[in-house]
Amino acid sequence: MKERILDDLALYCDCFISDLKAIRFHQKIRGFLLVKANQYSCEELNYCLSYLLNESFAFPNTKEIVHYVKTAFPIC
């Protein structure tokens, strides 16, 4: 179930799924995805990024997803 990652992320950020797109959560999202990426399938991770960033993603592996997360959600 690819929606599970959004549920887990919302729980981690203590917000609703619809709130996750807010910039104020980017640091928490980055940390969560970098630490927990291996717990989800590429399909789930691509789905999550697509939802959060309103773009279509189809990364073939977790390594590329982690690299992208580091650039899409930079440390402030």
C-alpha positions in Angstrom: 0.0 0.0 0.0 1.9 3.0 -1.3 -0.1 5.5 0.8 1.4 4.1 4.0 4.5 6.2 3.6 2.4 9.4 3.7 0.6 8.2 6.8 4.0 7.4 8.5 5.4 10.8 7.5 2.4 12.7 8.7 2.6 10.8 12.1 6.3 11.7 12.3 5.7 15.4 11.5 2.6 15.5 13.8 0.4 16.9 11.1 -2.2 15.9 8.5 -1.1 14.4 5.2 -2.4 17.5 3.4 -0.1 19.7 5.6 3.1 17.9 4.5 3.5 20.1 1.4 4.2 23.1 3.6 7.8 24.3 3.6 7.9 24.3 7.4 8.0 20.4 7.2 10.8 20.1 4.7 13.6 19.5 7.3 11.6 16.8 9.0 10.6 15.2 5.7 14.3 15.2 4.6 15.4 13.6 7.9 12.6 11.0 7.8 13.2 10.0 4.2 17.0 9.8 4.5 16.8 7.6 7.6 13.9 5.4 6.6 14.2 5.2 2.8 15.2 1.5 3.0 12.0 0.6 4.8 9.9 1.5 1.7 9.8 0.3 -1.8 10.9 2.6 -4.7 7.2 2.7 -5.8 6.2 4.1 -2.3 9.1 6.6 -2.2 8.3 7.8 -5.8 4.6 8.1 -4.8 5.5 10.2 -1.8 7.8 12.5 -3.6 5.2 12.9 -6.4 2.6 13.9 -3.8 4.8 16.3 -1.9 6.3 18.1 -4.9 3.5 17.8 -7.4 5.7 16.2 -10.0 5.9 12.7 -11.4 8.9 10.7 -10.3 10.1 7.2 -11.3 13.5 6.7 -9.8 14.7 3.1 -10.4 16.4 2.7 -7.0 16.6 4.0 -3.4 20.1 5.4 -3.9 18.9 7.8 -6.6 15.9 8.7 -4.5 18.1 9.5 -1.5 20.3 11.7 -3.7 17.3 13.6 -5.0 15.9 14.1 -1.5 19.2 15.7 -0.4 18.8 18.2 -3.2 15.0 18.7 -3.1 15.0 19.3 0.7 18.2 21.1 1.4 19.4 21.8 5.0 18.6 25.3 6.0 
